[in-house]
Amino acid sequence: MNHNAIYALYSNVVTIDDTAGAFDAQGNKVEIDLTAVNAWVDPDTYKYQRAAEYPSIPDQLDTLYHSGLDAWKAEIKTVKDKYPKPN
């Protein structure tokens, strides 16, 4: 189960058990629409993708020192362009 999707789509869910299901604060089972859960796209996905591709901080500092601000900005822009922020 996509826990993030369930929490995002069902504000009353406080616990999720992959086998038993989703439950509210009183322990009542919350019926989940799996089609909606599976269709949900995390709006923060671009952040995780960018973080995985940015050069390490030491590498970024080396670029700044050896090649300057414009080269560093170009490196960062390449990643930002590859994974744009959603509207």
Secondary structure, DSSP 4 states (H G I P E B T S, - for coil): --HHHHHHH-TT--EEETTTEEE-TTS-EE---HHHHHH---TTHHHHHHHHHSPPHHHHHHHHHHH-HHHHHHHHHHHHHHSPPP-
